[in-house]
Amino acid sequence: MKNIFFIIIIVSFTNVVLAQPTKLQSKTDADAKALESKMIELRRYFHENPELSNREFRTSAKIVEHLKSLGLEVQYPVAKTGVVALLKGAKPGPVVALRADMDALPITERNGLPFASKVVADFGGQQTGVMHACGHDAHMAMLLIAAEILAKHKAELKGTVKFIFQPAEEGAPADEWPGGAELMVKEGVLENPKVDAIFGLHVQSLLPSGQIAYRSGGLMASVDGVDIKVKGKGAHGATPWDSVDPIVVAAQIIQGLQTIVSRQTELTKAGAVVTIGSVHAGVRRNIIPEVAVLEGTIRTFDDDMQKKVHEKIKLTAEKIAEGSGATADVNILVMYPATVNHAELTSKMAPSLIRTAGEKNVVVTQPVTMAEDFSFYQRKVPGFFFFLGGYPAHLNLKTQPTHHTADFMIDEAAMLTGVKALVNLTLDYSEGWKK
Ligand code: NI
């Protein structure tokens, strides 16, 4: 998840009666504060030892060790390198799942942090630096401390908590697809015992530290890839009449694709994006090549619109090529569905976030066109995903490094709000649970 430009609307919650924290929540809030330095230590360990998608071996070992020390039932490996742990409360209640993602990115860290990563690994045959440049290190640390706090109060806990540590959120290597959340769901992570609700969060380096941003319905877009191979006929660059120039056809296709969002998509319903990010053709100025290859990304918030955009891309590319005497092979790679927050669950749980972070610190955000594979869980059970502000106050916003960059960093102080939010959501959901 990266480069989110937030437009924040502060919403009045005056019609919501805020419950007071229960006695148990006063205790868990105090526990969170007491465990803050341990949480920071864990985060720095993960930060200094980042691992790429589906390669989270040391990461999962650290997680397993911590969860076992809490006396939880631990399952490993799940979906390649994932870890799942169960905490059974002494009282009857629902099954709540909390999820953190584990993988880092192929980026060489440059932010000068004392615990910056020096790890180098192979990524697609290339040696590259590895860095937690999206904040998944903080997600793991927060979830481990949430597990520690909830385990401590097992005797008072209603129901069961399932802690899901998920690999490969950034995408499994091409030949290991599907991975991440999709594979976890396939392997039955939401069953045995069956999950009633799932919660997850993502730190956000552009949102002020300690703030929480959420939204009911479509929060993050679906992401799909598109590959278009335009086949023409090669010729000498001096005699284009002997060719079917795939470069010109590809250029027309790129232009044609621009009208799918602007002219053929109902934008009042939801946003959509079609971006061609890579164009490859030719080797020399005086040779018209046979083939041009385009690669793009597609973002939508609605299943019907997603399907329509896919169809229009195919139609546009194929017919433009055909009109020029070329052919276009269109291959759509379906990746992650939209992250859609369950409306009823969201309105039920929003007061919990407000009580955690304070009314002024909880805002409703517009949808963002980044994607998240948390969406796979939400397709099966009611799920609620939100953003935790992690903007370091000591940095100037104009130079604030965004996610997925070598300078990325977050304010560790935000994790205290995050861990409290995870614990409070669990306790509030269990408290209000009716069979
Ligand atoms: Ni991320």
Boltz pocket constraint, residues with backbone or C-beta under 6 A from the ligand:
constraints:
  - pocket:
      binder: B
      contacts: [[A, 1], [A, 134], [A, 135], [A, 136], [A, 169], [A, 202]]
      max_distance: 6.0
